[in-house]
């Protein structure tokens, strides 16, 4: 089977990966409404193809540098957990693919390889360290300090997970992580009093286990307390992931956040919330260019990326497609996935009469159909 699109990679990955793991990747919360809408909503926007524009030179590089780096395209790999379930080199392979393709990656707290190991594999691309803040703040503090020491540029604070969304597929499958899976960032953690701590992944919890997701992740996070605390322990930038409305974007900026990442966790958290592409305009309007705005959720084609850029996103990220690429062919599979997206963005730009990313504007698209 020729692998020409991300859908092709998804199909091939589904044939290669054990069902319960593939379901864990694909799953969404509740009745999957937001998961599906993340994809569907993109087609409510249409591109105005302008003709007779000199598009003999196409430049997909982002309008602005990210952390002083010029990447090849405003595309990156969003943080997701446990890449060794897809391929033995896990995040080393994913990050290596990003490095070779010259795009950034955000590393999950729940990566199997540690932040330092991944940074070694991808010194330019490994820029975001995604953070869950645990009830035991000492744990998160150590993760942050290690990320800073390893050379990450920003903490990507996941703000949409005070509780784990209800993912019925995982519950039905009784999904458990294999015993031998490493949690690279949690090795040799102590509680500050010399006691070792192990933080299990929420989906690993057994029924009746005292460390359920809600017991591990701190549900009391708020702008007034959490951001000053983070700023007191690191000089890295702090970005907020999981913002879905302008009002929260404004509160994030008031709290001193350095960047906004529009996301609904790939439809895995609050079901029936807005698809990200529909939330983007409100966020962009509220932010007014004061900090960068990034987006993930259902991005699968060059046209999707183009539409997000047209509404005002500075960067667009993909989650599941990296896992599909890894499952298909390790690092090379992720490179293939990224090359498909970059080529598709480039052709879309050429056909839309926008030779550079800076030429893509709100006038490049129209929205039709009912508003939310
Ligand atoms: C995720 N995502 C995620 N986000 C996060 O902040 N920390 C994490 O550890 C994870 N883990 C994770 C695992 C899996 C299997 C998936 C599919 C997703 C969410 C991720 O960063 C991103 O928001 C979505 O995946 C984007 O949507 P798409 O591209 O998958 O549709």
Boltz pocket constraint, residues with backbone or C-beta under 6 A from the ligand:
constraints:
  - pocket:
      binder: B
      contacts: [[A, 24], [A, 25], [A, 26], [A, 27], [A, 38], [A, 78], [A, 79], [A, 80], [A, 81], [A, 108], [A, 109], [A, 110], [A, 130], [A, 156], [A, 158], [A, 241], [A, 263], [A, 264], [A, 265], [A, 266], [A, 267], [A, 268], [A, 296], [A, 297], [A, 298], [A, 299], [A, 317], [A, 318], [A, 319], [A, 320], [A, 321]]
      max_distance: 6.0
